Amino acid sequence: MGALKGKVAVVTGASRGIGAAIAVRLAAEGAKVVAAARTVEAAQSRLEGTLGDTVAEIEAAGGTAFAQATDLSREQDRVALVQAAEERYGPVDILVNNAAVTYFAQVRDFTDRRYRLMFEVQVNAPFHLAQLVIPGMRERGAGWILNISSIAARHPTFPPGAYAGIGLTVYGMCKAALERFTTGLAAELYADNIAVNALSPNQVVPTPGTLFHHLTTEDAPDNEPPAVMADAALALCHRPAAELTGRIAYSQDLLAELKDG
């Protein structure tokens, strides 16, 4: 019996990278997974990984999942995602907000379209999806919402050095907003036994996205394997809110804490 037997989990950005790893891990623990992203087939993206790949991996291991093509910048797609999950498997127990559209550029060069798109996908979409699943979670007296963040949410140190030229300001703004949303929502839902947490990797995870943006390389010695984030995500998606909620957690630190505890 897995820790998530009988639970329904929605994982966004599940076509590749951290999202795919989390979807596979939750399914391995018995969750019925709804994998959401824009990329259903390889021809739809220049990055490696599709929802079909994720679902196939889950099913090959004996798990249960289906793919829901979702553009999280569109309100109607977000509504359709939750409706599809409920129609296929039942009420959503676990929501993992992992999807991101990311551009790296300095503020003076950032276009309005890209700015708005990043906030729509990384901030507004998690907010809206939470609104859609909270009523059912409250009715059942339990639930888990996990927002995937980044160390970029932290303020830069000064003098900034190389940090200033990377173009992380808008990305960091999105993640900082997501983290404040996390703690505020956790406080609101504490009495309802709904855990809300944010999770970031301690080190850069070599995903198709981070490799594309040249944030790391496949053989970088300080890379963090996607499985570490997946294990940490699992830890935050089944413990009761009274035990673990309102955390701005980092993967390796969290796993070490839980192991020592």
Secondary structure, DSSP 8 states (H G I E B T S, - for coil): --TTTT-EEEEESTTSHHHHHHHHHHHHTT-EEEEEES-SSGGG-SSS--HHHHHHHHHHTT-EEEEEE--TTSHHHHHHHHHHHHHHT-S--EEEE---------GGG--HHHHHHHHIIIIIHHHHHHHHHHHHHHHHT-EEEEEE--GGGS---SS-TTHHHH--HHHHHHHHHHHHHHHHHHHHHGGGTEEEEEEE-SS----HHHHHTTS--TT-TT---HHHHHHHHHHTTTS-TTTS-S-EEEHHHHHHHHHH-
